[in-house]
Amino acid sequence: MAHINSMPFCSYSQKGIFYESEESSLLITLDAVRKIFKTKDGQVNAVDQVNLTIDQGEIFGIIGYSGAGKSTLIRMLNMLERPTSGSVTVAGQDLSKLSKSGLRKARQEISMIFQHFNLLWSRTVRENIAFPLEIAGVARAERLRRVDELIKLVGLEGRGESYPSQLSGGQKQRVGIARALANNPKVLLCDEATSALDPKTTDSILNLLVEINEKLGLTIVLITHEMHVIRKICHRVAVMENGRVVEQGPVLDVFRHPSEEITKDFVKQITEPEETTDVIKQLASEKPQNKIVQLTFVGGRAEQPIITEVIRKFNVQVNILQGKVSQTQNGAYGSLFIQLEGVDSEVSDAINYMNQQQVEVEVVSYE
Amino acid sequence: MSNLFPNVEWDVMLTSTGQTLYMTAVAVIATFVIGLFLGLALFLTGKGNLWENKLFNVITAAIVNIFRSIPFIILIILLIPFTLFLVGSMLGANAALPALIIGAAPFYARMVEIALREVDRGVIEAAKSMGSSNTQIIFKVLIPESLPALISGITVTSIALVGYTAMAGVVGAGGLGDRAFLDGFQRTQNDVTFVATVIILIIVFLIQFIGDTITRRLDKR
């Protein structure tokens, strides 16, 4: 089957921001995919009319709360769940049309890692990593060589003869990743791969995923309920709610213009620590005459000295309440909450000025 | 020794021990193989598993339950025509084997099914996601991952089988049960019953010890 290379790409984001992808080649296409589960209480639309395209070499994140259907969705990318209708195309093959043996072959190129690692406890680290190679019928000498390579790649030197029960969670996930890479897959599916890990281990696993993505050019599709994971490693993101993809686009765009309520909630996980809202509310009630403004910096502008300019140019006092800069795969993303004190005309002039700069300005009101 | 156990003929006791060991060993091996197959069939045709097949599952489960429920001593009697047809005689160790195996295999099959159910579904899913065939899943995942439970199951079954051989002895199969019943009980030679019992206990303890050791070695959880 031919690659659909020439298909023109168009607006990813619902706001219509055009995303020109260089040498885009589609790796995964989901076309009107649905999955209906029949339960005693009737039908459940786990996944409802989802259309997605994922490019070769990108890290694509799907975020949603539990029960949103993301787990079912990612399982349809390797046919662990069969779609009720619609088609899933990976590397030019329509998976639902493959024969049993054809599907087994295709699955060797669509690897998966899991929240609970799913290692065989009866096998050592080396034997676990060799498992997919045995399945693929790779000769013994080649298997041993490849296992050595993979152990080095994921940083598990010296742990080859350990059993999974002797490893920490992070090490187990490294084994999972090595095992998933064994047959040189085209795609790596990550099913909540860091959700069972502590924050520090999560970061080291995420760094490993980015490293693999860059080093091997491997396409990664991940599902998560943590915006932190999306921010840290994803190029593009899709937000799922009730089985539907409600919003998708480059991570930075979605951060900047979240259009759906649920997306705004997720973005807040990153930009506003929980206590911020409370603090700001209190300040607003103490001095209701002052305006509280949220500035959002994107990309290179995160370092611009806009506050200094405002103080210099206008007769206002600036009180910095809360600021945060986060690094994403497509650039920095920062937000700053400030309080402006001064006569009304000066304050509104200052806001107008900031509006003309390349930052997003939003006057916050908590009534 | 002859003062302590005046009625015990040691060479006869030795032969009887050999008969008991022979019956147990052959029955354990056959039970392991047949039980494993039956247990796999029960598990794999169960709901949500690789070869889901409700009809086959219900029929197999019914057969297993029936044979598991019949008291062994009655099973021996029920199986007399079958044994005569198969072995040609009701006497001797071989004549006990059909009843031993038919009595123990369904029992073990249930244990196998339980052991397989304990295998993490996530691991099976992972194997599927790597493109494993069903046969590969059975031999590379299901059996190795449930091996400690399979071994401790066969240990329990083996011990039950030692008990069954004693019952089979009563109806003429020979072995230590035969000695304890015919020479010990019926001729009121309590020392013979005592010695036969002690030897049976030693066999049981040995089986338990070997089974536990192997299970512990295999279990890397």
Interface residues (C-beta under 8 A of the other chain):
Chain A: N78 L80 L103 R104 K105 A106 R107 Q108 I110 S111 M112 F114 H116 N118 L119 L120 W121 S122 R123 F131 P132 E134 I135 A136 Y163 P164 S165 R179 N183 L189
Chain B: D120 G122 V123 E125 A126 A127 K128 S129 M130 G131 S132 S133 Q136 K140 V141 P144 E145 L147 L218 K220 R221
